[in-house]
Amino acid sequence: MSVAVTMTYINVRKGELELMGMQYEDSAKLLGEGLKRRFSSKVLSAAALANYYTGRFGRQNKNNAMVWPNVTISNFEEQTMDLLTAAVGRAISFNPIVTNETRRSFEEYAASMAGNFGADSLLVAENVGDRVVSDGIFCSCAVDGGIISQQDDPGLHAHTKYPTWMVPVYQIAPIKSNSKAVLYNLHVESARVRALDDMITYKVPTLTAVLQLVQDRDDRPSSILFHPVFGEFKENGEKADVTGSISIIFSWDDVLANNLPYFMKGIIVVLRARTSSSETRFLFSFSRM
């Protein structure tokens, strides 16, 4: 009797372990395929908007009188929110490359266009303690050993291939919740500098390391996808100079949540962001959406 019971237990246990192994492999495959789909949607959404800027303002458009970086799409939010929804992102923006030579003309141009962005008065009217577009390009970044300071002369990051180039957020959606980001220079903080430098150098979409966004009080790991905007279309697969970027900000819980297998109600995830000198870990949990 005891032998029969033991054999039954062993067989049942073996079946449970095999089933668990199959569920694990299926779950890993499902998650991997889901991640590919989610990132493909982000890249395609960013590419569609980048191509629109190139087609509308590129050098091949002989009727275009505008010159980079002084370019603006009318009704930006109305034209981009469907792309943002398809990308499952939190914000989408156009960020032109501005040099020391073009900075003054761009800031004057941006100030003249601020009233057309569809945002509240923060962009054009003075409020105590608030920046407006007419204040020009700015950044708020970690410098001097990690001390947070305001920097109004950005573009001088020591660890960049392009030390005098600025990449300010210009047009962004949704605008009402992101109006304070307008003219914020992305090309200063190290988490963004490497991704932008690689995008400019290799002319391909790039992704930042895991970030904790300022607006998130609780831990919510996020990242930014940067897609290059080119100055013109070229033939034979050749790529023109990069004149700016499209960025899509997203959070990792949104990426992972809808890819859980049906038998999982939630999961605990650890994301690691490594640099040459440090490692940051994010521990978070989420449930199926």
N, C-alpha and C positions, 0 to 999 in steps of 0.2 A: 504493500500500500504506500509506504513512505517513498519507495523508489518511483512509483507512478506519479505521486504528487510532485516530487522533485523534478522529474522530467517535464511534467506539465508546466511548472513554474519557469523552467529554463526555456521552453519553447515560446511561452507567452512573453517572457522578458526579451527574448531574441526578436520576436515580432515587433514589440514596442520600440526597441532600439532601431530596428530597420525602418520602421515608420517615422520615427523621429529624425533619422538621418535623411530620409526622402523629403520630409517637410522642410528641413534646414536647407537642403540643396535647392528645392523649389523656391523657397523664400528668398535665398540669395540671388537666384537667377531672376526672379520677379523684380526684386529691388534694383538689380543692375540694369535690367531692361527699362524699368521705369525712370531711372536716373538719366539714361541716354535720351529718352523721349523728352524729359523735362528740359535738359540742357539744349537739345536740338531746337525746341520751341523758343528758348531764349535767344539763341544765336540767330535763328531765322527772323525773329521779330526785330532784333537789333540791326540785322543786315538789311531788312526791308526799309527801315528808317534811314540808315546810312546811305543807301542807294538813292533814296528820295532827295537827300541833301545834295549828293553829287550830281544827280540829274538836273536838279533845279538851279544849283549855283556853280556847277563845275565849269571848267574852262572850255569844254566842248559846246556849252550853251552860248552861242554867239550873241544872243539877244539879252544876255544877262549883264547888267551894269554893276552888280554888287561884287565886292572883292573880299575874299577870306581875310580875316575871320568875321567880317561885318555882314553876317547873313542871318535871316530870321524867317521862320515858317509862320504864316498866319494861322490862328486857331490851333495852336500846337496841341493843347490838351484834347480837343475834339478829334484831332487826327491821330493821336497816339494811344488813347486809352484802350482801344481794342487790342492793339499790339501788346500793351502792358498786361491785359487780362490773359491773352494767349500765352504770354511768357510766365505767368504766375509770379509777377514781380510786385514790388512795393512802390517803386518809382522808376521813371524812365526819363533820360535827359540827353540833350545835345551839349557837348563841351568842346568848344573850339580851342585850337592851339594858338596862344598869344605870345608874342615875343616882346622884348623890350622896345623894339622898333615900332610894333603895331599896338602896343598897350594903350597909349593915350587916345588914339583914334577909336579903338574898340570901346574903351570906357565911355567916351563921349557918345558913341553910337548906341551902346547899351542903355545909357541914361535916357536918350531920346526915344527909345522903344519901350521903356518900362511900363508906360501906361497902357500898352496894348496886350499885356500878358494875361489879363483876366484875373489877376490876384487882388487881394485887398490892398488897402492903402500903404501897407508896410513897404512896398516896393518903390513908392514915389513920394510919400509924405513923411516928414520928420516926426518921429515919436521918441520920447526920452529913452535912451538906452538901446535903441534899435538902429541897425544899419539899413541903408536904402541903396538902390542901385547906383545912384549918383556918387556914393562914397567910393566906388571903384572895387577892383579885385582885392580880395582879402583871404586870410586863412586863420584858423585857430588850431594850433598844432602843438605837439609835444616837442619841445626844444630844451636845450640847456639841462641835460640830464633828466629829462622827463617832466620838467616843470611846464605846465600848460600856460602858454602866453599868446597874446594876440599879435599877429604879424601882418603888417600892411605893405610889406615890400617882399612878396613871395617870389618864388622862382629861383631861389639860391640854395636849394637842397644840396648838401655835400655829396650824397651818394646817388647821383643820377648822371646819365649820359648827356642830358640836356639841361645844364644847370641854370640857364636863363629863360627857359620856356615855362609858361604858365598854362594850365588847362582848367579854366574856370567853368563852373556850371552856368549855363546861360538860359536855355529853355528847358523847363522841367514840368512833369506832370505826375501826380496831381499837384497843381500849383499852390492851392490854399494851405496845404499841410507842409509844403516845402519852400515857401516863399523866402525864408531866411537863408536858404542855400544858394540863391541866385548870386553869381559872381564869386562863390567860394572856390578857391583854388585847390583842385584835387592833387596837383603835382607837388605836394610837400610832404605829407605824411608817408612814412616808409612803406606802410601796407599797400598804398596805392601807387607809389612811385615806381616800384619794380614792374607792376602790371602795365602801367602806362608806358614805361620805357620799352618793354618788350613788344607792346602793341605797335609803337612807333617804329622800332628798329626792324622787326620781322613782318610787320604789316598783316597781322593776324589777330583774331579775337583772343583776349587774355582774361584771366580770372584772378582776383585778389585772394590773399589768404583769408582765413576766417576773421571777421570783424565783430566788434560789439558796437552797434550804432548808438550815437549819443541820445537819440530819442527813446531808446529802449531802457527802461529802468531795471527790469529784470533781465537775467541772462537770456539772450536770444541770438545765437550765432548767425551771422549773415555774411554775405559776400557781394562783390560788385563785378559784373561782367562788362568788359570794355570791348567795343567793336570799332575798328578804324573807319573813319570817313575820309574818302580820297578826294583829291582836288579835281580829278577828271577820270573818265573811263578810258582804258587803253585796250588795244587789241592783243591777241595771242597770249592772254592770261597774264600779261605784264601789269604790275600795280604801280599807280602813281604815288606821289608823295602824300603822306597822311596830313590832313589839315584839321583833324579834330577827332572826337570819339562820340559814340552813343554808349551810354551806360544804363544798365538795368540792375537795380538794387533788389536783392531777394533774400529771404531768410530760409535757413535749411529745414526748419520744421515744415514749411510749405512745400519744399521739394520732396520730402520723404513721406509725408502723411498719407497721401493717396496711393502710395505704392506698397502698403502693407498687405500681406496675404489675408484672405477673408477670415481665417481662424485667429488672427491677432487683433486685439482691440487696442493695443498700445505697445510702445517700445521705449527702452532707455538707450540713448545714443551718447557716445563720447567722440567729439571732434577735436583733432589736434592741429594746431597751426605752428609750424616750425620755421625758425629762421636760423641763421648761422650761429647765433649766440643765445637763443632762448626758445622755449616751447610754451605755448598757451593751450590750455585744455578747457573745453566747454562740455559740461555734463548737463543734459536736458532730457526731458521725456515729453512724449506727445501721443495723442490718440488719433484713430482714424477719423478723417473729416467727413 
